[in-house]
């Protein structure tokens, strides 16, 4: 009877350059993302600018008085 073949406890063997290549791609993607965010912030408007708005307001008519009061002052 044949003994079963022993398996490598770590699973199948991967290519030795796979991890460094993935790490390099991740760092490159992070660098490109940082450059894109930096350019987007650089292209934005400058805060703190002065803007003046001039409007002409017209007075609104007053509604009629609901009650009229007469005050009489005498000096004596």
PDB file as gemmi writes it, atoms N, CA and C in Angstrom:
CRYST1    1.000    1.000    1.000  90.00  90.00  90.00 P 1                      
ATOM      1  N   UNK A   1       0.834  -1.170   0.000  1.00  0.00           N  
ATOM      2  CA  UNK A   1       0.000   0.000   0.000  1.00  0.00           C  
ATOM      3  C   UNK A   1       0.886   1.242   0.000  1.00  0.00           C  
ATOM      4  N   UNK A   2       0.521   2.205  -0.824  1.00  0.00           N  
ATOM      5  CA  UNK A   2       1.311   3.433  -0.942  1.00  0.00           C  
ATOM      6  C   UNK A   2       0.868   4.451   0.103  1.00  0.00           C  
ATOM      7  N   UNK A   3       1.825   5.115   0.692  1.00  0.00           N  
ATOM      8  CA  UNK A   3       1.508   6.176   1.658  1.00  0.00           C  
ATOM      9  C   UNK A   3       1.041   7.416   0.903  1.00  0.00           C  
ATOM     10  N   UNK A   4       0.057   8.131   1.443  1.00  0.00           N  
ATOM     11  CA  UNK A   4      -0.411   9.331   0.742  1.00  0.00           C  
ATOM     12  C   UNK A   4       0.702  10.371   0.650  1.00  0.00           C  
ATOM     13  N   UNK A   5       0.695  11.119  -0.441  1.00  0.00           N  
ATOM     14  CA  UNK A   5       1.730  12.151  -0.661  1.00  0.00           C  
ATOM     15  C   UNK A   5       1.562  13.262   0.374  1.00  0.00           C  
ATOM     16  N   UNK A   6       2.674  13.696   0.894  1.00  0.00           N  
ATOM     17  CA  UNK A   6       2.622  14.772   1.893  1.00  0.00           C  
ATOM     18  C   UNK A   6       2.450  16.116   1.183  1.00  0.00           C  
ATOM     19  N   UNK A   7       1.591  16.933   1.735  1.00  0.00           N  
ATOM     20  CA  UNK A   7       1.355  18.263   1.173  1.00  0.00           C  
ATOM     21  C   UNK A   7       2.201  19.284   1.914  1.00  0.00           C  
ATOM     22  N   UNK A   8       2.515  20.322   1.212  1.00  0.00           N  
ATOM     23  CA  UNK A   8       3.221  21.432   1.827  1.00  0.00           C  
ATOM     24  C   UNK A   8       2.226  22.146   2.740  1.00  0.00           C  
ATOM     25  N   UNK A   9       2.524  22.337   4.025  1.00  0.00           N  
ATOM     26  CA  UNK A   9       1.539  22.945   4.929  1.00  0.00           C  
ATOM     27  C   UNK A   9       1.176  24.388   4.550  1.00  0.00           C  
ATOM     28  N   UNK A  10       1.996  25.059   3.785  1.00  0.00           N  
ATOM     29  CA  UNK A  10       1.698  26.442   3.396  1.00  0.00           C  
ATOM     30  C   UNK A  10       0.872  26.498   2.121  1.00  0.00           C  
ATOM     31  N   UNK A  11       0.522  25.404   1.554  1.00  0.00           N  
ATOM     32  CA  UNK A  11      -0.247  25.410   0.318  1.00  0.00           C  
ATOM     33  C   UNK A  11       0.687  25.419  -0.883  1.00  0.00           C  
ATOM     34  N   UNK A  12       0.187  25.811  -2.009  1.00  0.00           N  
ATOM     35  CA  UNK A  12       1.035  25.776  -3.194  1.00  0.00           C  
ATOM     36  C   UNK A  12       2.041  26.915  -3.187  1.00  0.00           C  
ATOM     37  N   UNK A  13       3.120  26.723  -3.816  1.00  0.00           N  
ATOM     38  CA  UNK A  13       4.217  27.685  -3.845  1.00  0.00           C  
ATOM     39  C   UNK A  13       3.894  28.782  -4.857  1.00  0.00           C  
ATOM     40  N   UNK A  14       4.095  30.047  -4.463  1.00  0.00           N  
ATOM     41  CA  UNK A  14       3.825  31.168  -5.362  1.00  0.00           C  
ATOM     42  C   UNK A  14       5.132  31.690  -5.934  1.00  0.00           C  
ATOM     43  N   UNK A  15       4.992  32.461  -6.966  1.00  0.00           N  
ATOM     44  CA  UNK A  15       6.168  33.044  -7.613  1.00  0.00           C  
ATOM     45  C   UNK A  15       6.835  34.011  -6.641  1.00  0.00           C  
ATOM     46  N   UNK A  16       8.161  33.970  -6.495  1.00  0.00           N  
ATOM     47  CA  UNK A  16       8.831  34.794  -5.482  1.00  0.00           C  
ATOM     48  C   UNK A  16       8.760  36.293  -5.764  1.00  0.00           C  
ATOM     49  N   UNK A  17       8.469  36.707  -6.973  1.00  0.00           N  
ATOM     50  CA  UNK A  17       8.403  38.139  -7.288  1.00  0.00           C  
ATOM     51  C   UNK A  17       6.980  38.682  -7.233  1.00  0.00           C  
ATOM     52  N   UNK A  18       6.003  37.827  -6.925  1.00  0.00           N  
ATOM     53  CA  UNK A  18       4.607  38.268  -6.947  1.00  0.00           C  
ATOM     54  C   UNK A  18       4.338  39.313  -5.869  1.00  0.00           C  
ATOM     55  N   UNK A  19       4.755  39.065  -4.639  1.00  0.00           N  
ATOM     56  CA  UNK A  19       4.490  40.008  -3.546  1.00  0.00           C  
ATOM     57  C   UNK A  19       5.189  41.355  -3.774  1.00  0.00           C  
ATOM     58  N   UNK A  20       6.475  41.394  -4.138  1.00  0.00           N  
ATOM     59  CA  UNK A  20       7.110  42.697  -4.399  1.00  0.00           C  
ATOM     60  C   UNK A  20       6.469  43.444  -5.579  1.00  0.00           C  
ATOM     61  N   UNK A  21       6.036  42.710  -6.600  1.00  0.00           N  
ATOM     62  CA  UNK A  21       5.398  43.353  -7.745  1.00  0.00           C  
ATOM     63  C   UNK A  21       4.061  43.969  -7.335  1.00  0.00           C  
ATOM     64  N   UNK A  22       3.282  43.247  -6.537  1.00  0.00           N  
ATOM     65  CA  UNK A  22       1.999  43.796  -6.070  1.00  0.00           C  
ATOM     66  C   UNK A  22       2.220  44.994  -5.154  1.00  0.00           C  
ATOM     67  N   UNK A  23       3.239  44.930  -4.321  1.00  0.00           N  
ATOM     68  CA  UNK A  23       3.559  46.049  -3.444  1.00  0.00           C  
ATOM     69  C   UNK A  23       3.965  47.274  -4.265  1.00  0.00           C  
ATOM     70  N   UNK A  24       4.774  47.074  -5.291  1.00  0.00           N  
ATOM     71  CA  UNK A  24       5.192  48.181  -6.154  1.00  0.00           C  
ATOM     72  C   UNK A  24       3.991  48.786  -6.881  1.00  0.00           C  
ATOM     73  N   UNK A  25       3.070  47.947  -7.359  1.00  0.00           N  
ATOM     74  CA  UNK A  25       1.869  48.458  -8.028  1.00  0.00           C  
ATOM     75  C   UNK A  25       0.989  49.247  -7.058  1.00  0.00           C  
ATOM     76  N   UNK A  26       0.874  48.776  -5.840  1.00  0.00           N  
ATOM     77  CA  UNK A  26       0.086  49.495  -4.841  1.00  0.00           C  
ATOM     78  C   UNK A  26       0.699  50.848  -4.506  1.00  0.00           C  
ATOM     79  N   UNK A  27       2.016  50.872  -4.352  1.00  0.00           N  
ATOM     80  CA  UNK A  27       2.683  52.155  -4.075  1.00  0.00           C  
ATOM     81  C   UNK A  27       2.567  53.114  -5.253  1.00  0.00           C  
ATOM     82  N   UNK A  28       2.657  52.602  -6.461  1.00  0.00           N  
ATOM     83  CA  UNK A  28       2.492  53.446  -7.647  1.00  0.00           C  
ATOM     84  C   UNK A  28       1.074  54.013  -7.711  1.00  0.00           C  
ATOM     85  N   UNK A  29       0.076  53.185  -7.412  1.00  0.00           N  
ATOM     86  CA  UNK A  29      -1.312  53.665  -7.404  1.00  0.00           C  
ATOM     87  C   UNK A  29      -1.505  54.736  -6.329  1.00  0.00           C  
ATOM     88  N   UNK A  30      -0.889  54.551  -5.172  1.00  0.00           N  
ATOM     89  CA  UNK A  30      -0.987  55.539  -4.100  1.00  0.00           C  
ATOM     90  C   UNK A  30      -0.316  56.847  -4.503  1.00  0.00           C  
ATOM     91  N   UNK A  31       0.818  56.774  -5.164  1.00  0.00           N  
ATOM     92  CA  UNK A  31       1.514  57.966  -5.636  1.00  0.00           C  
ATOM     93  C   UNK A  31       0.663  58.724  -6.656  1.00  0.00           C  
ATOM     94  N   UNK A  32       0.093  57.986  -7.603  1.00  0.00           N  
ATOM     95  CA  UNK A  32      -0.750  58.635  -8.624  1.00  0.00           C  
ATOM     96  C   UNK A  32      -1.989  59.263  -8.007  1.00  0.00           C  
ATOM     97  N   UNK A  33      -2.559  58.619  -7.014  1.00  0.00           N  
ATOM     98  CA  UNK A  33      -3.716  59.193  -6.323  1.00  0.00           C  
ATOM     99  C   UNK A  33      -3.327  60.480  -5.606  1.00  0.00           C  
ATOM    100  N   UNK A  34      -2.170  60.488  -4.966  1.00  0.00           N  
ATOM    101  CA  UNK A  34      -1.701  61.696  -4.285  1.00  0.00           C  
ATOM    102  C   UNK A  34      -1.451  62.835  -5.253  1.00  0.00           C  
ATOM    103  N   UNK A  35      -0.871  62.531  -6.402  1.00  0.00           N  
ATOM    104  CA  UNK A  35      -0.636  63.573  -7.416  1.00  0.00           C  
ATOM    105  C   UNK A  35      -1.965  64.124  -7.922  1.00  0.00           C  
ATOM    106  N   UNK A  36      -2.943  63.244  -8.150  1.00  0.00           N  
ATOM    107  CA  UNK A  36      -4.251  63.694  -8.644  1.00  0.00           C  
ATOM    108  C   UNK A  36      -4.943  64.595  -7.624  1.00  0.00           C  
ATOM    109  N   UNK A  37      -4.888  64.227  -6.347  1.00  0.00           N  
ATOM    110  CA  UNK A  37      -5.520  65.058  -5.311  1.00  0.00           C  
ATOM    111  C   UNK A  37      -4.790  66.394  -5.199  1.00  0.00           C  
ATOM    112  N   UNK A  38      -3.466  66.378  -5.273  1.00  0.00           N  
ATOM    113  CA  UNK A  38      -2.698  67.621  -5.208  1.00  0.00           C  
ATOM    114  C   UNK A  38      -3.032  68.561  -6.345  1.00  0.00           C  
ATOM    115  N   UNK A  39      -3.152  68.030  -7.537  1.00  0.00           N  
ATOM    116  CA  UNK A  39      -3.513  68.887  -8.682  1.00  0.00           C  
ATOM    117  C   UNK A  39      -4.936  69.423  -8.553  1.00  0.00           C  
ATOM    118  N   UNK A  40      -5.835  68.608  -8.051  1.00  0.00           N  
ATOM    119  CA  UNK A  40      -7.222  69.075  -7.890  1.00  0.00           C  
ATOM    120  C   UNK A  40      -7.285  70.215  -6.880  1.00  0.00           C  
ATOM    121  N   UNK A  41      -6.521  70.108  -5.797  1.00  0.00           N  
ATOM    122  CA  UNK A  41      -6.515  71.192  -4.809  1.00  0.00           C  
ATOM    123  C   UNK A  41      -5.834  72.432  -5.355  1.00  0.00           C  
ATOM    124  N   UNK A  42      -4.834  72.257  -6.185  1.00  0.00           N  
ATOM    125  CA  UNK A  42      -4.113  73.392  -6.760  1.00  0.00           C  
ATOM    126  C   UNK A  42      -4.979  74.144  -7.762  1.00  0.00           C  
ATOM    127  N   UNK A  43      -5.830  73.442  -8.485  1.00  0.00           N  
ATOM    128  CA  UNK A  43      -6.675  74.056  -9.504  1.00  0.00           C  
ATOM    129  C   UNK A  43      -7.894  74.751  -8.915  1.00  0.00           C  
ATOM    130  N   UNK A  44      -8.178  74.556  -7.644  1.00  0.00           N  
ATOM    131  CA  UNK A  44      -9.364  75.137  -7.020  1.00  0.00           C  
ATOM    132  C   UNK A  44      -9.236  76.647  -6.874  1.00  0.00           C  
ATOM    133  N   UNK A  45     -10.339  77.325  -6.599  1.00  0.00           N  
ATOM    134  CA  UNK A  45     -10.303  78.778  -6.434  1.00  0.00           C  
ATOM    135  C   UNK A  45      -9.575  79.169  -5.148  1.00  0.00           C  
ATOM    136  N   UNK A  46      -9.003  80.358  -5.168  1.00  0.00           N  
ATOM    137  CA  UNK A  46      -8.320  80.865  -3.978  1.00  0.00           C  
ATOM    138  C   UNK A  46      -9.354  81.379  -2.978  1.00  0.00           C  
ATOM    139  N   UNK A  47      -9.303  80.916  -1.739  1.00  0.00           N  
ATOM    140  CA  UNK A  47     -10.273  81.398  -0.751  1.00  0.00           C  
ATOM    141  C   UNK A  47      -9.932  82.812  -0.299  1.00  0.00           C  
ATOM    142  N   UNK A  48     -10.926  83.508   0.203  1.00  0.00           N  
ATOM    143  CA  UNK A  48     -10.698  84.825   0.782  1.00  0.00           C  
ATOM    144  C   UNK A  48     -10.777  85.964  -0.216  1.00  0.00           C  
ATOM    145  N   UNK A  49     -11.255  85.718  -1.411  1.00  0.00           N  
ATOM    146  CA  UNK A  49     -11.392  86.797  -2.383  1.00  0.00           C  
ATOM    147  C   UNK A  49     -12.511  87.747  -1.966  1.00  0.00           C  
ATOM    148  N   UNK A  50     -12.439  88.997  -2.455  1.00  0.00           N  
ATOM    149  CA  UNK A  50     -13.457  89.996  -2.117  1.00  0.00           C  
ATOM    150  C   UNK A  50     -14.472  90.078  -3.247  1.00  0.00           C  
ATOM    151  N   UNK A  51     -15.731  90.081  -2.866  1.00  0.00           N  
ATOM    152  CA  UNK A  51     -16.803  90.199  -3.840  1.00  0.00           C  
ATOM    153  C   UNK A  51     -17.781  91.234  -3.318  1.00  0.00           C  
ATOM    154  N   UNK A  52     -18.112  92.211  -4.161  1.00  0.00           N  
ATOM    155  CA  UNK A  52     -19.025  93.284  -3.767  1.00  0.00           C  
ATOM    156  C   UNK A  52     -20.294  93.174  -4.595  1.00  0.00           C  
ATOM    157  N   UNK A  53     -21.425  93.176  -3.911  1.00  0.00           N  
ATOM    158  CA  UNK A  53     -22.728  93.191  -4.568  1.00  0.00           C  
ATOM    159  C   UNK A  53     -23.411  94.511  -4.256  1.00  0.00           C  
ATOM    160  N   UNK A  54     -23.933  95.172  -5.293  1.00  0.00           N  
ATOM    161  CA  UNK A  54     -24.648  96.431  -5.117  1.00  0.00           C  
ATOM    162  C   UNK A  54     -26.091  96.188  -5.523  1.00  0.00           C  
ATOM    163  N   UNK A  55     -27.005  96.495  -4.579  1.00  0.00           N  
ATOM    164  CA  UNK A  55     -28.431  96.342  -4.863  1.00  0.00           C  
ATOM    165  C   UNK A  55     -29.141  97.639  -4.502  1.00  0.00           C  
ATOM    166  N   UNK A  56     -30.144  97.966  -5.278  1.00  0.00           N  
ATOM    167  CA  UNK A  56     -30.982  99.127  -4.970  1.00  0.00           C  
ATOM    168  C   UNK A  56     -32.288  98.615  -4.400  1.00  0.00           C  
ATOM    169  N   UNK A  57     -32.606  99.066  -3.187  1.00  0.00           N  
ATOM    170  CA  UNK A  57     -33.832  98.639  -2.529  1.00  0.00           C  
ATOM    171  C   UNK A  57     -34.879  99.734  -2.674  1.00  0.00           C  
ATOM    172  N   UNK A  58     -36.076  99.339  -2.998  1.00  0.00           N  
ATOM    173  CA  UNK A  58     -37.184 100.300  -3.092  1.00  0.00           C  
ATOM    174  C   UNK A  58     -38.060 100.121  -1.865  1.00  0.00           C  
ATOM    175  N   UNK A  59     -38.492 101.248  -1.257  1.00  0.00           N  
ATOM    176  CA  UNK A  59     -39.325 101.131  -0.055  1.00  0.00           C  
ATOM    177  C   UNK A  59     -40.694 100.538  -0.392  1.00  0.00           C  
ATOM    178  N   UNK A  60     -41.203  99.745   0.514  1.00  0.00           N  
ATOM    179  CA  UNK A  60     -42.516  99.144   0.354  1.00  0.00           C  
ATOM    180  C   UNK A  60     -43.554 100.064   0.998  1.00  0.00           C  
ATOM    181  N   UNK A  61     -44.765 100.129   0.441  1.00  0.00           N  
ATOM    182  CA  UNK A  61     -45.796 100.983   1.044  1.00  0.00           C  
ATOM    183  C   UNK A  61     -46.222 100.439   2.410  1.00  0.00           C  
ATOM    184  N   UNK A  62     -46.528 101.351   3.330  1.00  0.00           N  
ATOM    185  CA  UNK A  62     -46.978 100.967   4.660  1.00  0.00           C  
ATOM    186  C   UNK A  62     -48.466 100.642   4.622  1.00  0.00           C  
ATOM    187  N   UNK A  63     -48.884  99.661   5.368  1.00  0.00           N  
ATOM    188  CA  UNK A  63     -50.324  99.375   5.418  1.00  0.00           C  
ATOM    189  C   UNK A  63     -51.015 100.483   6.230  1.00  0.00           C  
ATOM    190  N   UNK A  64     -52.299 100.721   5.995  1.00  0.00           N  
ATOM    191  CA  UNK A  64     -53.014 101.757   6.756  1.00  0.00           C  
ATOM    192  C   UNK A  64     -53.059 101.404   8.242  1.00  0.00           C  
ATOM    193  N   UNK A  65     -53.073 102.456   9.071  1.00  0.00           N  
ATOM    194  CA  UNK A  65     -53.077 102.249  10.518  1.00  0.00           C  
ATOM    195  C   UNK A  65     -54.383 101.582  10.938  1.00  0.00           C  
ATOM    196  N   UNK A  66     -54.310 100.655  11.858  1.00  0.00           N  
ATOM    197  CA  UNK A  66     -55.495  99.952  12.322  1.00  0.00           C  
ATOM    198  C   UNK A  66     -56.311 100.832  13.260  1.00  0.00           C  
ATOM    199  N   UNK A  67     -55.639 101.755  14.009  1.00  0.00           N  
ATOM    200  CA  UNK A  67     -56.343 102.590  14.968  1.00  0.00           C  
ATOM    201  C   UNK A  67     -55.641 103.950  15.005  1.00  0.00           C  
ATOM    202  N   UNK A  68     -56.412 105.019  15.114  1.00  0.00           N  
ATOM    203  CA  UNK A  68     -55.856 106.365  15.201  1.00  0.00           C  
ATOM    204  C   UNK A  68     -56.045 106.881  16.614  1.00  0.00           C  
ATOM    205  N   UNK A  69     -54.969 107.434  17.179  1.00  0.00           N  
ATOM    206  CA  UNK A  69     -55.027 107.976  18.540  1.00  0.00           C  
ATOM    207  C   UNK A  69     -54.718 109.455  18.453  1.00  0.00           C  
ATOM    208  N   UNK A  70     -55.544 110.277  19.119  1.00  0.00           N  
ATOM    209  CA  UNK A  70     -55.318 111.721  19.150  1.00  0.00           C  
ATOM    210  C   UNK A  70     -54.863 112.090  20.560  1.00  0.00           C  
ATOM    211  N   UNK A  71     -53.767 112.824  20.636  1.00  0.00           N  
ATOM    212  CA  UNK A  71     -53.222 113.264  21.927  1.00  0.00           C  
ATOM    213  C   UNK A  71     -53.305 114.768  21.965  1.00  0.00           C  
ATOM    214  N   UNK A  72     -53.908 115.326  23.021  1.00  0.00           N  
ATOM    215  CA  UNK A  72     -54.013 116.782  23.176  1.00  0.00           C  
ATOM    216  C   UNK A  72     -53.169 117.171  24.386  1.00  0.00           C  
ATOM    217  N   UNK A  73     -52.291 118.131  24.193  1.00  0.00           N  
ATOM    218  CA  UNK A  73     -51.414 118.581  25.271  1.00  0.00           C  
ATOM    219  C   UNK A  73     -51.759 120.040  25.524  1.00  0.00           C  
ATOM    220  N   UNK A  74     -52.037 120.365  26.770  1.00  0.00           N  
ATOM    221  CA  UNK A  74     -52.297 121.770  27.132  1.00  0.00           C  
ATOM    222  C   UNK A  74     -51.274 122.184  28.163  1.00  0.00           C  
ATOM    223  N   UNK A  75     -50.850 123.387  28.098  1.00  0.00           N  
ATOM    224  CA  UNK A  75     -49.885 123.918  29.059  1.00  0.00           C  
ATOM    225  C   UNK A  75     -50.631 124.957  29.895  1.00  0.00           C  
ATOM    226  N   UNK A  76     -50.515 124.874  31.118  1.00  0.00           N  
ATOM    227  CA  UNK A  76     -51.313 125.786  31.890  1.00  0.00           C  
ATOM    228  C   UNK A  76     -50.692 126.485  32.988  1.00  0.00           C  
TER     229      UNK A  76                                                      
END                                                                             
